[in-house]
């Protein structure tokens, strides 16, 4: 394992985030704070409670997941796409680095940034809304696994797309709708029976549900099922990346 090469790419990506801190960290945090102010502080008191939890506190896990998912995908996709766009990707491939080491470096950096942003969002939310975390271990577990999983997805998107417009369009048309329809702002049990069944085909439901359970012990599906599903997603994305490197899809021209 070429740890020096992994650390070099990892540090480069993290330094890029520091240089553009306004875009990579401040912007998503400010956007999420606006959600808390509008939905939590302004509307929350009028919405009552959901499953015994104040609405403002109820949406905190969902909004945090919304931020982590979008940031994980965007950070990882841009991180690997820009070398492809600039033509420097071949220098990376010619270095003594395996496909596994390249993936670890880029995905690790994107996941780290997503995790840090998620923690900042939670700390910021605690300034507006009293939070209760009943299972801190599970909360950290879901944060880490979600950051890794969607950074893997972003890595796949960054390799497969062929333009900056598609790089932004795919998350906008797929990730954001899935997140908003995944129970971020409501409980799946509030929907009509037919829509409840349809919602369970949405992978984000399991992420939001498990993460919310770690706070308040309420969920739309068991946290065990959520854990199994997120491990399944992670494994699937790893196999897809392995296939991409094996076949050269999106890399070889």
N, C-alpha and C positions, 0 to 999 in steps of 0.2 A: 504494500500500500504506500503510495507516494504522498505522505502527509504534507511534505513541504509544498508540493504542487497544489494540493487541495486548499491549504491555508492561504496560498498566494491568491488564488481565484476568489476565495471566500473574503479575504481582506479587501481585495479590489472592489467587490460588490458592496461590501459594507461601507467602504470609504465613499463610494459613489452615492450611497444613501445619505451620508453625512454632508456631502457637498450640495446635495439637493434636498436638504432637510425640510424645506418649506413644502415641497411637493410630496415627498415620500412619507413624512410623519405628520407635519402640522396640518396639512390639508385634510386627510381623512379624520384626524382627531377633531378638528373644528366642525367638519360636516356632521360627525356623530354627536357632538355636543349640541348642535342645532336640533337634531332629532330629540335629544333628551329634554331640551328646553321646551320644544313645541308639544311633543307627545307626552313627556313625563310631567313636567312642571305645569304647563298651561292646560293640557287636556286630561292629564292623568286623574286629577281629583274628581272630574266630572264623569269619568268612565267607570268608576266603582272598582270592584275587585274581580279578579279571575282566579278561580280555584283558591280563594282565600288570600290572594296576593294583590297588593295595590298595583294598578295598571302600570304606573310609572316604573315600579320595580320589576314587573312582569316582563317588560319589553327589553330590559337591559341585556339579558343573555342573547336575545335575538339580534339586537343591534350590534352587539360585540361580534357575533358570528358573521353578520353582514359585512362588517369591516374586515375581519380576518380573511374571509373567503375572497372578497374582491382584491384585497392587497396581496394575498398569496398568489393569486393568478396573475395579477398585473406585474408584480415584481419579478416573478420567475420568467414569465413570457418575454418581458422586455430584456431581462438579463441575458437570455440566450439568443434572442432575435437580433439584438444590435450587433453582436459579432458576425452574424450571418449577413446582415445588411452591409456592414463595413468591410466584409471579406476577411476579417481576422480570425474567423472560426477555424480556418485551416491551420493557422499557427497553433491554436489550442490542440487540434487533433494530431498535429505533428510532434507535440511535446510528449514526454514520457508519462502520459496519463491515460488510464483506461477509461472506458465509457462509464464505469461505475464511479470512478473518482471524479470525473467531470460532473456527473449528475449530483453526487454528494455535495460538491462545492457550490454549484449554482442553486440547487434546491435548499441546501442548508442555509445559505445566505438569505434567500427569499423567506424561508420559514422563520428564521431568526427575526427578521424585520417585521413579519406579520405578528409573531408572538409578542414582541415588544410593543407594537401598536395596540394589540389587544389588551395588554396589561395597562397601558396608558389610558385607554378608553375606559376600562373598569375603574381605575383610580379617579378619573375625571367624573364618571357617573356617580361615584360615591359622594362627590361634593354637592350633587343636586338631589340625590335620592338615597335614602338609607338602604344599604345592601346587607343581605345575610347569606353567607356561604356555608352551607351545612356540610359539604363534602369538598374541602379544599384540594385533596389529592385528585379526585375525579375532575374537578374544575381545571386543574393544571393539565391533566391527562388529555381532556378534550381540546384544550387550547393548543397543546403541542401537536396532537395528531391531526387536528383540522388544518393547522398551519402547514404541516408536512404534506398532507394529502392534496391540498389545493395548490401548493407550490409545485408538486409533481404534475398536476393538471396544467398549470401555467407553463411549465417546462415543455410539455407536449404541444401546447398551443403555439409557443414560441418557435418550435422546430417546424411545425406543419404549415403555418400561415406564410403568405408570400407578399405581405404588404402591411404598412403601419395602420392602414384603415381597418383591415381585418383583425389586426392585433387588438384593436380597441372594440371592434364590433362584436366579436365572439363573446367576450365577457358581458358586454352590454345586453346582448340579445338572449343569452343563455343563463349566465350565472346570476345576474341581478333579478330576473323574473323568478327563477327557482327559489332564490332567497326570500323574496317578498311573499311568495306563495307557500313558503315552507314553515309557516307558523311563527315568524319573527314578531308579528304584531298581534297575534291572536292564538287561541288554542284550537287545534284541529277538531276537537270535540264540539266546537261551536258551529261547525259546518253541517249541512244536510248529509245524511248517510252516504249518498252516492259520491259526494265530493270528499268525504272522509276517506273512502276507499281509493279514490283517484290520488289523493294527497300522499298516500303511502308509497306511491311510485316515484315520489320526489325525494331524492337522496338527502336534500338539505333538512327535511323533516327530522330525520334521525339525529343529525348533528345538533340542531337547535334543541330538540327534545332532551337529548342526553345532557347537553350543557346546562339547560334550565333545571334539570333534575338535581345537578350538583349544587345549585343554589337553594332551591326551595322544596326539593323532594316531590315535585309535581312534574308530570311528563305525559306526552301523548303516546309514547311507546316506552317499553322497559329500557332502562339504561344499559342493560346487558345486550339487548338487541341493538341498541345504538352503537355499542362497542364493537359488536360483531360486524355491523354494516360498515363502520368506518375502517376497520381492518380489511374488509373485503375491497372497499374502494382503493385503499392504499396499495394492496397487492395487485389489483387490476392495472393501476397506473404504472406500477413498476414493470409489469410484464409488457405493457405497451411501449414503454421507453426502451426496454431491452430489445424488443422487436424492431424499433426504429433504428437503433444503432447497428443491429445485425443486418438489416436490409439497406440501410443508408437512406431511408425515406425522408425527404425534406432536407437532407444534408448534401447528398451527392447530386450534382447537376450534370 
